[in-house]
């Protein structure tokens, strides 16, 4: 009955939209000109060298397509000799090539501008595709995406460009074909939904169909809202597609980019989207993309199977995001414009992989938008920022510092391990099993054929049975995956890896402080007697293998060991790997307990076709340094040192700095058991604990004295300074329904400066006692700031009875606004560069 009512309401809503549509007045020529301008970019100065370079590139590409184009009537068997049309992807590709030719035809300044022979070839190709492959009588055969999204989106662009030239039977036939394959949005969700909406809306503009245009506009509305399950953006910035795959950098990017296109299309018209949606969309930028981009590179662990495509790299995806942001600036209010323009300027100036601001920009409209921003001296590039960002809805975490970024890719009972469809990502087995990503001054670490040449059995950060593959779309039996943030800057992450498929277990933690990442593991075992290993790193080296590797101050050979005969390194205390540059790209490893390690330094080869059936079949090679610890084949978790590991990653430290750190480390591993992983960072006064079990009175002791206790599975982090105590608590399992009780056995505090509403403070004196209501909060961090003696920067009394206070605590600034008798109206936490971390 509920489904029937829901369907009736939906029909009534659509009928209402139709009635409203008839009352609307839409200037279709304006809408078409907006799309046309995006494709062509005119007006522009054809003598501008940056623009002429882009025009020449467009012309060359179109000329090459025209040169290989097969002419003839509709009896020919193909349009290009390398397209057999045995699969639906060739239909999309054929329309893509005709779009390239159509763009050059309309590109003012191109040698092919309004070239009649080029136009005839385009018309001939469109006619052949309509009669042979894509019309209202050809049901989809192959991948549905090509028929509903790939082919029609490109065809729409061609028809926008050539509407005046194609008016007549062919134009009508092609728009009817689009309508046949994309009559409605069906049950599609996430990026697929917004793609189809864009196809339907653009066709409606072409044929001036107000009813279909209104339908597309209203069908988009669900995609502008965050979701709580399934495909789409979540409140924490996560984006999932295909049920449970993290995909911010692929489907999420397409979702965001297409939404921006549609918003711009409707802006200033009677179909303009309500302004309240902008707050959600801007949250996608600040939470869903900005933390995941380091110096222009969009982290690979949110790009899913795209990592197996040679044309898709971290920096190219960063450029794609930049172009979406450029389009977004056209519809932003002034304050948001300034912030986004500042971020764009940062991305352009911080990315070292491009020699020009305009490299990787695929449109002249984009080039002109960049010129406007770069030539505006009032726009200041956003500085690099320090952030620690948990993504509990997609089992990811990302930390950024001025000179490095660090991420972890995990999976759980909620999130899949990896996606492999369409014969892509064929060796993605362990990319979601705790793989760590470390970006530093070597901006191309995960580029330059990294993915076909890396050993897919030995990915950095993972703890796995030897030589085992993993089935796609697999969950584990464990919900304990996630972690906690502290003031948006530091944090702890954990993963209980418990795979029945691999018959392996491990409890793994990562603690990120200022310039070090502490990695801890315990309970490592295999129930089928497989040898278990923890792969500390598999680092791609400089192409000429000139990195210097030092172990305990002894320089190692340029090549050593092999896959079958690795070298044994005994009593390893510290290792240093020099960087690509004398000034950076270095990486250090510190082992608090000297350990026996296995290592290889060798050239590794592979083909893109090994990981993507449509990939390049030529052999690629890279030098790699691989380091791991063997755990043996014990069949149950115990507390032996064999089943544990502990090491510290030290990005961008020189050899002497790593040696010095090893002699006087800032960190101490306080606990590495099957119940607790705990680390203290002395300089920062931070202690973080992952409590793995539900034990009513589990306590972390320091020097024999209790320090933190917790009665549930939880991730807890505390920073104590002379001025303040900050406590963060989360439920990484996302299953706890009862409050978590946390006690801190310290000197206590005097004042609550700010607190999550979910925290019940039972005592601020020792032991500080908190009851944290985590039920239904999906792994988010619950944070409280207690004052001992904070530094007040300034306080202002307002005439209306409001007062504000700005307090500096370490690297954070906290603004509190109060009203008499109303408590705290607003508490905003910012880091020193001014990035707002939270508002309560």
N, C-alpha and C positions, 0 to 999 in steps of 0.2 A: 504494500500500500504506500509506504514511504517513497519508494522509487517512482511509482506512478505519479504521486503528487509533485515530486521533484521535477519529473519530466514535463508535467503540465505547466508548472511555474516557469520552466525554461522556455517553453513554446510561447507563453504569454509575454515573457520578457522580449523575445525576438520579435513578436508581433508589435509590441510597443515601440521597439527600435525602428521597425519599418515605418510605423505611423510618424514617428519623430523625424525619420530620414526624409519623408516627403515634404516636411515643413522646413527642412534645411535648404540653404542656398550655398553651394560650393563652387568655387572658381577652379574648375578642373585644369584649365590651362596653367594656373599658378602651381598646382600640385605637380603637374607634369614637368614644369620648368625647374622645380626644386630637385626632382630626381635627375633630370637631364644635367643640371648644373653640377651635381655630385659626380656624374660620370665624366663630364668634359672639363669642368672647372673654369670655363670662359665667362667673363672677359679676363684676360691676362696679357702681360707684355711678352710677346713672342721673342723679343731680343734679350730677355732676362736669361743669363746662361743656365741657371738652375732649372728654369722652365723649359728652355730649348733642349736641354739634356733629356728631360723627361719626355718631351714630344718626340725626340729622335728615337728614344727607346720604344715608345708606343709604335712608331712608324716601322721600325725594324722588325718588331714582333709580328705586326700585321703583314708586312711584306713577305716574311718567311712563311706565314700561313697561306697567303695567296699563291706564293710560288709553288707550293706543294699541293695546292687544291686541284682536285680532279674534276674537270669540266665535262659536261654532257647533259643529257636529259634525265628524266626520272627512271630510266631503265638501268643506269649505272649501278654498280653494287656497293660503292662506298664513295665518300667524299675525300678521304685521305687514305693513302695506302697502309698506314700503320693503324688504322681503325677498322677492325673486322666486324664490329657490332655484334659479336657473339655474346656480349654482356651489356647490361643497361648502362654501365658507366661510360661507354663510348657515345651514347646519346648526349649525356651531359657534357662530355669533352668536346663533341662536335659543336654544340651550341656555344661553349666557352670560346672556341676558336673563331666562330662567326661573330661573337661579341667583340673580340679583340680587333677584328677587321672593321666592324661597325664603329668602334671607338675612333680608330684612325680616320675613317671616312668623315667624321664630324669634328675632328680635332683641328682647330684653326692653327695654321703654322706647319702642319704636317704636309709632306710631299704627296700624301694620299688624300688630302682634304678634297672632298667632293669629286673623287676620281670615279668616272662613270664605269670603267671596267671593273673596279673593285665593287661598286654597288651591284653590278650585274652578277658577279660571283656570289655575293652575299644573298641576293634574292634567289639565285639558283640553288644554293645550299639550303636555304630555308624551305623552299618548295620541295626538295628531295626529302628532307627530314619530315616534313608534314605528311607527304604521301606514303613514305616508307616506314617511318619509325615512331612518329609522335602525332597522333590525331585523336579525334573523339571516338574512334572505332577500334583503337588498339589498347586492349587491357594491359596493365603492367606485367612485364615478364622479366624477372630478375629482382634487383633491389628496389623496393618501393620508393626509397629516398630519391632516386634519380627521376622518377616520374612526378613526384609531388613537390620536390624541393629543388634538386640539382638542375634539371633541365628547365623547368618553368621559370625559375628565378633568373637564369641567364637569358632565356627567351624574352622575358619581360623587359630586361635592360635593352636588348636589341630593338624591341618594338618602341620603347621610349625614344631611343636614338633616331629611329628611322620611320616614325609614324607618318610624317608627311610624304615620304617616299613610298610607303607600303600601303597606303589607303586603298582598299578594294577587297577582292575576294581572298587574296592570300592573308591579308591582315585579319580579316574576319575568321578565316579558317584557323589561324594560329591562336587567336584569343579564345575561340571555341574549344580548341584542344586543351588549353590551360584550364578552362572552366570545367571541362569533363574530368580531368585528373585531380583538380583541386576545387571541387564544388563547395566543400565546407571543411571545417577544422577537425571533424571527426572526434576521436578521443585522445588525440595527441597531446603531449604535455612537454614542459620544459622548452628546450631550444627547438625541438621539432614543431611545437605549437607556434612559436613566434615566427619561425621560417614560413610556415604555411600561411599564417595571417598576412605576412608581407607579400607573399605571392598573390593571394586573393585581393589584397588592397591595391597593389600596383596594377593588376589587370583591371580592377574597377576604375582606376584613374584613366587607363588607356581607353576603355569603352564608355567612360562617363556614366557609370552605373552607381548611383547614389545609394541604392538599397544594399548592394554588395559592399560598398565602401563602409557604410555604417555597421554592417554585420562584422566586417573585419575589425573595425575599431573596437566594438564591444566584445568580440571574441578574444581580443588582446588583454582585456582587463585582468583575468585570473593570473596571467603571466607577470603582471606588475606587482603582485603580492607575494610575500615570502610564504613558504610552505612549512609544514611540520612533518611531512612524510613524502616519499617519492621524489619525483623529478622537480628541480627548481632551486632557487636560492633560499637559504635559511637565515634566521636572524643573526647568526654568528659570522655570516659571510660565506659559509660553505655552499657549494653547488654540486648537486648530484644529478646524474642522468643514467638512464637504463637501470632504474630502481636504487642502486646502491654503489655506484662508481663515482668517486671524486673527479670532477671535470671542470673546475673553474677556468682553466687555461685552454679549453677546447669548446665543448658545448656551452659552457658558461659564458665564454667570450662571444660566441655567436648569439646567444640569447640576449646578452647585454647590447651588443652592437646592433642587432636587428630592432630591439626595442627603441634604441636611440634614433634609428632611421625613421621609425613610424612616428615617434613623438615629434620629430622635426617636421615630418610630412603634414601632420595635423595642427602644428602650432599656429596660433593666430586665426584659426578657422572655427566654425561653429562645432566642429568635431574635436576640438582640442581636449586633451586628457586633463582631468582634474589635477590641480597643483599638488595635492597631498601625496600623489604617487612619487613626486620628485624626492621626497625624504627617503623613501625606500630605495630608490634607484641610486641616490648618492651614497647610501650605506653600502650598496654593492661595490662602489668604487673604493671607499675608505676601509672597508672590512674584507671584502671579497677579492680585491685585486692588489691594492697598494702594498699590504704586508707581504705579498707573494712575489713582488718584483724587486730584484736587487740589481742596481746599476743597469737597468734596462732589460734584464733577463727575467722572464717569467718562469718560475720554478717548474722543473719537469714533472714533479710528482703530482701535479694537478692537471696533467695533459693526457692521462690515460694512454690509449693505444697510439696516439699521435707521435709518441716518441719513436715509433718504428718507421716514421716517414722522414726520408732524408731532407726533404724541403722544409720540414717543421723543426725549428730550433728554438731554444729558450729566448734568444735575442730577437729572432723574427717574430715570435709571439708577443714579445714586449713591444715591438714596432706596431703590431696589429692593434694592441690595446691603445697605444698612443694615438693611432688614427681614429679610433672610436671616441677617445676623449676630445680630440679636435672637433669632431662633429657635435659632441655634447655641448661644447662651449657656445654654440649658436643659440641655444635655448635656455641658458642658465641666467639666473638673477646675478647682479653685480658681485655680491659677496662670494657666491659659489664659483663664479667665473674666475675671480682673482685666485682662489685657492687651486682650482683645476689648472689654470694657466701656469701657475707657479710649479705645479707638479709636472706638467708637460715640459717646461723649461729644464727642470731637473733631469727628466728622463733623456732629453736630447743631449745635455751636456755631460751626463754621468756615464753614458754607454760608450765603452772604449772600442767596440767591435765595428763601428761604422766611421768611415773617414769624413762623412758629410752628414749634416742634419737631415738631408733629403734621401739618403740611401735607404732602401727598404720601404719607401713611401710609394704606394701604388697608384696615386692619383695626383693630378695637377691641383685639384682643389685642396688636397692635403699639403702640398708644397706651399701654396699661397697662405694657408692658415698658419703654417709654421713660421713663415716670414713675418706675418703680423705679430706673432707672439715674441719671436726672437728680436725683432726690431723695436719692441716696446720696452724702453728702459725702466718703466715703472714696475714691470713684472720681475720679481726677484726669484731665482730658482729655489725651490724647497731644498733645505739642507738634508743630508742623510740623517736618518733617525734611528734611535735604538728602540726596538720593540720586541716583545715576546707575545706571540699570538697563538692561542689554542683554537682549533677547529673541531670541537667535540662532535659535530654532526657529520664529519667525514674522516675522522681518525687521522688528522694531520696536525702538525705543529710547525711554526716557522718563527725563527728569531733573526733579527738583523742588528748588526753593529756598524760602526762607521766603515770598517774595512773587511767585513765578512758577513755571510748569512748562512744559517744552518737550518735544515729541515729534516723531518722524520715522516716517513710514509708507512702507515700501519693498516691493519684490518682487524676485524673483531666478529662478534656474533651479530653485528649490525651492518657492517660495511664489507663489501667484497674485496678479495685480494687483488685481482687484476682482470682487465677485459681483453678478450681475444675474439674478434669477429672479423668477417671479411678477409680472413687469412692475414690479419695484421697483429703485431705484437706477439709473435709466435714464441718468444722466449721471455715473456713478461712474468714468468712464474713467481719470482720472489720480490718484485718491485714494491709490493705492499706489505712485506714481512719485516718491517723495521728497517728498511733501507734508509741510510742517512745521506744527505746531500750537503756538501760543503762548497759554497761559492766564496771565492776570495778575489785577489787581483787577477788571477788567471780566469778571465771572464768566459773563456771557451771550454772550460773543463768538461761540460756535457755536450759539446759540439764536436766538430772535426771527426766525425765517424766514431764517436764514443760508443753508441748503442750497438752497432754490429760487431765491435771488437772487444767489448767488455766481456769477461767470463760471467755468464748469467747464473752460474751456480754459486758465485762468490761475491755477491753484491755487498758493498760496504754497509756495516751496521747490523747485518742479519746474523742470526744464530740458527743454523739449519743442519739437517742430516746431509751427509756428503752425496753429491751427484743425484739428488732426487728432484724431479720436477713436481709442479703443483697444478692441479686442475683449475681452470678458469672459474670465475664466479663462485669462489669458495668462501664460506665463513669459517671462523674457528668456533670452538666450544666456549670461548671466554668473552665476557662482557667487559672485563677490566682493561680498558684501553682509553687513554686520555690523560688529563693532568690539570695543573693549576697554574695561574698567573699571579705575579706580584707586581702591582702598580704598572701593568702593561709592559714591563721591562725584563723581568726575570721569570723563571718558571721551572717546573718539574713535569716530566712526561713519563708515563709507564705503559708497558704492553705485556699483558699475560698472553704469551703465544702458546696456544694449546690446540694443535691441529690433529684431529683424528685421521685425516688424509695422509699427512706426513708422519704420523705417529711420533710426534715430537712435542716437547714442552720446554719453555724457558720464561723466566720473569726478567724483563728488561726495563731499564730506566735510563733517562737522559736528563741531566740537570744543567741548565744554561745560566751562567752568571755574567760577569762582565766580558772577559776575554778568554774564557775557557768553557769547555763542554765536558762534563763528567759523565762517563758511561759505565753503568753497573749492571751485572747480570748474575742470576742465581737459579737454582732448581733446574739445571739444564740436563735433559735426559731424553732417551729414545726408547720407546716400548718395543721396538722390533730389532734392537741391538745394532742400529746404524751408528756410525761414528758421527758425533756432533762437533761442529766447529763454529766459532764466532769470528766473523770476518771484520776485522777492525777497519781495514781500508782496502780499496782497489782503485788506486789513483792513476788517472791518465797523466803521463809525463809529457814534457815538451817534445815536439815532433822529432828533434834531433837527439833526444835522450841525454841532454846535458845537465839535468838535475843532479845535484850531489846528495847522496844518502849517507847519513852518519848515524851509527848505532853506538851508544855509550862512548861517544867521542872518537870512534874509529870509522874512517871513511870506507865505504863498501864498494865493491866492483860495479861497473856500469851495467853488467849483465850477470845474473846468477840464478841458479835453480831452474826448474821447469815444472809443468803441471804434475808430472808423475814423480818428480824428485825435488821437492822444495828444500831450501836450506833451513837448518835449525839455528835459531839465535837464542843463546842461553843467557839467563840473568839480565834480561833487558830492563833497563831503568828509564832510558829515554831515547828517542829517535828524532832526527831532524831531516826533513826533505826540503831542499832548497827550491825556490820558486822559479817561475818563468823569467822573472826580472830580478836584478840585484836588489831592487827596491821593494819587492813584494812578491806575493804568491807562495810564500813559505808555509810550511805546516809542521807542527811539532806533535809528538806523542809522548806522554808521561805515564809511567806505570808505578803507582804507589807501592805495590808489592812486586819486586822484580820477577819477571815471568819468562817462561820458555815459549818462544814464538816460532811459527813457520813463516817463511817469506820467499817470494819470487820477484825477480825483476827481469822482464822479458818483453819481446815483441809479440803481440797477439794480432791475429788476422781474422777477417770475417767479411761477409757480404751483407748488404742491406736486404737482399733477397732471402737471407737466412732468417730474418725476423719479419719480413713483409713480402708476401709472394709477388707483389708487383714492384719490388725494389730493384735497385741497381745490382746487376749480377757480377760486377767487377770486384776484385778482391781489395779490401782496405786493410790498413795496418796501423797500430799504435803501440807505443811502449807503455807498460803499466808496472807499477809497484803494488804488490799484493801482500798483505800482512794478516795473519790470523792466529788464533789460539785453538788448540785441539782439546776437546773435552772427553774423548773416548766414547764408549758405547754402553754406559750404565743405563739400566732400564727403569730406574725410579729416581725421583728427585731426592737429594740428600743435602747435607751441609758441608760436604767436602770441598776443598779448594779446587778440585778438578772440575766441579760443576758450577764454577763461578768465574767471573772476570771483573776487572776494574781497570779503567784507563781514562786518560784525560786528553782531549784534543785541544791543541793550542794553535789556532790559526794566526798566520801572519807574524809569528815570532821568529827572530833570527836564531841561528844555531846557539850562539852564546846566551841568548835570552832563554831558550828552552833548557839548556844546561843549568842556568841559574835558577829557573823555576823548579827543576827537579831537586835541587839542593835545598830550596826553601819554598815549598809549594803553598799556595793560598788556600788550598782545599784540603779537607780531611773526609775520607769515607768513614762515616760513623757506624753504619750498619749495612751488611750485605748478606741477608739471610732469606729464607723462604717466607718470612713474615714481614720484613721491612727492608727497604733500601733508603738510606739516609746519607746526606752529604752536608757539610758545613763549609761556607766560604767565609774565611776569617775577616778579610778586609772589609767586606760588605756587611758583615754581621747577619748573614742569611743562613738559615737551616731549612732544608727541605726533606720531606719524608713521604715515601709511597708505602702505605699500609695495605698489604695484600689480602688480609683475611679479616673476617668478622670475629674479633676477640673483644670481650667486654672491657678488658683493662690492659690493652697493649700500650707499652710505654717505650719511648726512645730515651735511653740514658746517655748522658755525657759525663765522662769522668766519674762514673758510678752513681751519679745523681739524676733523678728524673728531670726531663726537660719538656717533652711533648707526649701527651697521651691522647689516644683516639679509640673510640669503641666500635668503629665500622671500617670497612674497606673505604679508603679515601686517599686523596693526595693533599698534603698540607705543606704550606710554606710560610716561614716567619722571617721577618727582618727586624732586628732589634738594634737601635742606635741609642745614643745618649738622650735623644729627643722624643723618640717615638717607638711604637710597636705596630707593625703592619702584619696582619694574618690573612692568608688566603686558604680557602677550603673548597674542594670539589668532590663530587662523586663520579669517578670515571666510569663506573659500571652503568650508570643511568638507571639503576634498578632499585635503589634504596628508597623506601617509603617512610621510614622513621627518621627522626632528626639524628644527625651526627653530633656527638659530644666531643669537643676538643678542649684540652686543658694545657695551658702553658705555664710551666713552673718557673717563673722569672720574678723580677721585682715588682711587676705589675705596672699599672698606669693610673692616671688621674682623670682623664677626659676622653670621651668618645668624640672624635672629630667627624668621622663619617662611617657609615656602615650600610651594608646591603640590608634591605628590609627583611630578608630571610633569616637574619642572624638574631637570635635572642641572647643578649648579654646577661649572664648570670652573676658574673663577678669581673671587675677590672683589676682587683688586687690579686696577689698570688695565692693560688693558681688562677690566672685569667681563665674563665670558663665560658665557653660558647656552646649554644645549641643551634645547629645549622639545619634549617629545613630545606633539604635538597630534593624533596619529592617533586617530580615533574619538571625539574630545571635542566634536564638534558646535558648534564656534565659541565655546566657553566661554573665559573669561579664566583664564590661568595667572599667578599673582602670587608675587613674592618680596619680602620686606622685609629689607633689609640695614642694619645699624647702623653709624654712625660714632660718634656720641655722643648716645644717646637720653636723655631725661629719665625716670628711674625714679620713679614715684609711690610705690610701696611694694613690698616683697617679703616673703613669709611662708614660714617653714619649718614644715612639718607634721610631726607625731610619726611618721607612717607612712613617713617618708622622702621624701614628696612636697614639692615646693616650688612656689610660684607667684610670678610677677612681673607687675606692671602697668606698662606703658610708654606714655607719651604721645608721639605723633608727629603734630605739627600738630593737625588736628581729630580725630584718631583715638586710641582707647585700645586697646591690644593686651594681652590677658591670656594668659600662658603658664604652663602647668602641666607640671612635669617630675618624673621619677623617676630615681634613680641608675641609670645603665646602660641606660635605656630611651629616651633622647632626649626629644623633646617629645611628651607624651601628648595635650595639647590646646592649640590656639591659637585664641582667639576674638578677632575684630576688631569693635569697636563704635565708633559715632560718639558724640559727647559727650552727646546726649540718651539714650544707652543702647540704641539700636537695634542688635541683633546683625546684623552684615553677613556674617560667615562663621565657620564653625567647622571646623577641620582636625583 
